[in-house]
Amino acid sequence: MARVKFTDKDVDLVARMMRAEAEGEGKQGMLMVGNVVVNRLKADCLDFEDLRSIRDVIFQVQGGNYSFEAVQKGNVFYNRARSAEKRLARQTLNYWREHPSKFALWYFNPYGECPPSWYGQPFTGQYKQHCYYEPLANTCESVYGW
């Protein structure tokens, strides 16, 4: 059973996002970015209460900007998805979850060290250049379910 419902178009969107945000961090880094996308869809809390599809997650606007820098700035996100990233996207949509992105709803690539919190949410770990953050305890139980 898949973690979330998805279509081939969703696979394409997640694949493009994973590549655009983390291609330089290899397969593992791209899977972690994809996992945050899935977690945001699963999380019915905080800034993610009204997200009902992968498309909603990818194109979410917060504070007047797209939530993901790759969508905001274009770059690789607007290129076609490649088969390698599509395989990774299916993997994360179906079952893949690992620390530090396992329950993360946020990530970013700082210019220095990972701060201990991001928008008030605790740091869970770093993979290569990206820092991952999950919700404070007891604020978003839905992200912890399968």
Secondary structure, DSSP 8 states (H G I E B T S, - for coil): --SS---HHHHHHHHHHHHHHHGGGHHHHHHHHHHHHHHHHH--SGGGTT--SHHHHHT-EETTEESSHHHHH-GGGGS---HHHHHHHHHHHHT---TTTTT-SEEE--SSS--SEETTEEEEEEETTEEEE---TTS-GGGG--
